[in-house]
Each structure stands twice: as structure tokens, then as C-alpha cells.
Amino acid sequence: MKILKIVLLIVGVVLIVFGLYNAFVPQQVLDIGPLEVNAKEGLTNQTLGMIGIGVLALIAGALLKNRR
């Protein structure tokens, strides 16, 4: 159970960080010579879902008790 707890905590943190990165860092869309276009999507359903699943994984990892 201790390994599952550690895995859930790590997966939760990674999902939250990756979701926030996708939400707030502009992505390069087009680069033609001197012309460069960037887009910022913001909070989409996909990024909110990643953040939500990450939070649930963190909570599950924090509440998981060790068996003896």
C-alpha cells in the first residue's frame, strides 16, 4: 500500500503541474519566416479534467492508510 500511496501522490502532482502548464503557457501555433503566431487557450475542459484528476489522486494518496 505504501507504493500505491507514493504513486498516487506523484501522479497527482504531475497531472496538476501539466494541466496548469497547458492552461497558462502560450503554445506556438505558426512560424513562417519572420512571422510567428502564438495562442493561449486558457482553461479548457481537458486542462480542468487533468487538474481535477490530479487533485483526486492527491487526496486518495493522502487518505490511503498503510496496512500492517
PASEBA-1860 file (N, C-alpha, C; in nm, 3 decimals):
! residues 68
1> MKILKIVL> 0.081/-0.120/0.000/0.000/0.000/0.000/0.085/0.126/0.000 ~ 0.205/0.116/0.057/0.289/0.234/0.061/0.332/0.275/-0.080 ~ 0.357/0.178/-0.167/0.396/0.208/-0.304/0.280/0.274/-0.378 ~ 0.159/0.224/-0.358/0.041/0.284/-0.422/0.022/0.428/-0.375 ~ 0.045/0.453/-0.248/0.031/0.589/-0.194/0.132/0.683/-0.260 ~ 0.256/0.639/-0.273/0.359/0.722/-0.335/0.327/0.746/-0.482 ~ 0.282/0.642/-0.552/0.248/0.656/-0.694/0.132/0.754/-0.712 ~ 0.030/0.744/-0.629/-0.083/0.837/-0.638/-0.041/0.981/-0.613
9> LIVGVVLI> 0.045/1.002/-0.516/0.092/1.138/-0.487/0.173/1.194/-0.604 ~ 0.261/1.113/-0.661/0.343/1.160/-0.773/0.257/1.187/-0.896 ~ 0.164/1.096/-0.927/0.076/1.115/-1.043/-0.011/1.239/-1.023 ~ -0.059/1.261/-0.903/-0.140/1.379/-0.875/-0.065/1.508/-0.899 ~ 0.057/1.516/-0.850/0.138/1.636/-0.868/0.169/1.658/-1.016 ~ 0.206/1.550/-1.087/0.240/1.563/-1.229/0.119/1.610/-1.309 ~ 0.001/1.554/-1.283/-0.118/1.596/-1.356/-0.155/1.741/-1.330 ~ -0.143/1.784/-1.206/-0.174/1.923/-1.173/-0.076/2.018/-1.242
17> VFGLYNAF> 0.053/1.987/-1.235/0.154/2.074/-1.297/0.135/2.077/-1.448 ~ 0.113/1.961/-1.510/0.096/1.957/-1.655/-0.031/2.030/-1.699 ~ -0.139/2.017/-1.622/-0.263/2.089/-1.654/-0.246/2.239/-1.643 ~ -0.178/2.285/-1.539/-0.155/2.429/-1.523/-0.060/2.481/-1.630 ~ 0.039/2.400/-1.668/0.131/2.441/-1.774/0.055/2.459/-1.906 ~ -0.031/2.365/-1.940/-0.108/2.375/-2.064/-0.207/2.491/-2.060 ~ -0.255/2.527/-1.943/-0.354/2.633/-1.932/-0.293/2.773/-1.943 ~ -0.172/2.792/-1.892/-0.122/2.928/-1.879/0.002/2.960/-1.961
25> VPQQVLDI> 0.061/2.864/-2.030/0.178/2.891/-2.114/0.133/2.893/-2.259 ~ 0.160/3.002/-2.332/0.119/3.008/-2.472/0.192/2.904/-2.556 ~ 0.121/2.842/-2.647/0.177/2.741/-2.735/0.203/2.803/-2.872 ~ 0.316/2.770/-2.933/0.349/2.821/-3.065/0.265/2.747/-3.169 ~ 0.189/2.821/-3.247/0.097/2.762/-3.344/0.155/2.769/-3.485 ~ 0.213/2.882/-3.522/0.256/2.904/-3.659/0.388/2.979/-3.659 ~ 0.482/2.934/-3.743/0.611/3.000/-3.756/0.654/2.996/-3.902 ~ 0.631/3.107/-3.971/0.666/3.117/-4.113/0.761/3.236/-4.128
33> GPLEVNAK> 0.890/3.206/-4.145/0.989/3.313/-4.161/0.987/3.407/-4.042 ~ 0.970/3.537/-4.067/0.969/3.632/-3.956/0.835/3.637/-3.883 ~ 0.733/3.572/-3.938/0.600/3.573/-3.877/0.588/3.457/-3.778 ~ 0.550/3.489/-3.656/0.531/3.387/-3.554/0.401/3.415/-3.480 ~ 0.314/3.315/-3.472/0.185/3.331/-3.407/0.179/3.237/-3.288 ~ 0.145/3.291/-3.172/0.127/3.213/-3.051/-0.019/3.216/-3.011 ~ -0.063/3.110/-2.945/-0.202/3.104/-2.899/-0.204/3.065/-2.752 ~ -0.295/3.122/-2.680/-0.314/3.089/-2.540/-0.457/3.039/-2.525
41> EGLTNQTL> -0.471/2.911/-2.494/-0.604/2.852/-2.488/-0.677/2.883/-2.358 ~ -0.607/2.889/-2.249/-0.672/2.912/-2.121/-0.723/2.782/-2.062 ~ -0.817/2.792/-1.973/-0.870/2.674/-1.905/-0.977/2.608/-1.992 ~ -0.942/2.497/-2.054/-1.037/2.420/-2.133/-1.086/2.303/-2.049 ~ -1.180/2.228/-2.104/-1.230/2.110/-2.033/-1.120/2.008/-2.009 ~ -1.028/1.995/-2.105/-0.920/1.898/-2.090/-0.826/1.937/-1.976 ~ -0.788/2.065/-1.969/-0.697/2.106/-1.863/-0.767/2.101/-1.726 ~ -0.893/2.138/-1.721/-0.967/2.127/-1.595/-0.981/1.982/-1.551
49> GMIGIGVL> -1.000/1.892/-1.648/-1.009/1.749/-1.616/-0.878/1.696/-1.561 ~ -0.765/1.736/-1.622/-0.635/1.692/-1.574/-0.610/1.742/-1.431 ~ -0.642/1.868/-1.408/-0.622/1.925/-1.274/-0.713/1.855/-1.173 ~ -0.838/1.829/-1.211/-0.931/1.762/-1.121/-0.889/1.621/-1.088 ~ -0.844/1.545/-1.187/-0.797/1.408/-1.161/-0.670/1.411/-1.076 ~ -0.585/1.510/-1.099/-0.465/1.524/-1.016/-0.499/1.552/-0.871 ~ -0.596/1.638/-0.849/-0.639/1.668/-0.711/-0.699/1.544/-0.646 ~ -0.780/1.468/-0.721/-0.837/1.345/-0.666/-0.729/1.243/-0.633
57> ALIAGALL> -0.626/1.232/-0.718/-0.516/1.140/-0.690/-0.439/1.183/-0.566 ~ -0.418/1.313/-0.550/-0.350/1.363/-0.430/-0.430/1.332/-0.304 ~ -0.560/1.355/-0.310/-0.646/1.328/-0.194/-0.647/1.179/-0.162 ~ -0.659/1.095/-0.265/-0.659/0.950/-0.244/-0.526/0.903/-0.186 ~ -0.415/0.958/-0.235/-0.285/0.920/-0.181/-0.266/0.967/-0.038 ~ -0.320/1.082/-0.006/-0.306/1.134/0.131/-0.392/1.058/0.231 ~ -0.508/1.010/0.186/-0.601/0.941/0.276/-0.579/0.791/0.282 ~ -0.494/0.738/0.193/-0.471/0.594/0.191/-0.392/0.553/0.314
65> KNRR> -0.445/0.456/0.387/-0.379/0.410/0.509/-0.294/0.288/0.480 ~ -0.182/0.276/0.552/-0.095/0.160/0.539/-0.152/0.042/0.615 ~ -0.146/-0.076/0.553/-0.189/-0.198/0.621/-0.071/-0.259/0.694 ~ -0.099/-0.322/0.805/0.009/-0.387/0.880/-0.003/-0.536/0.873
END
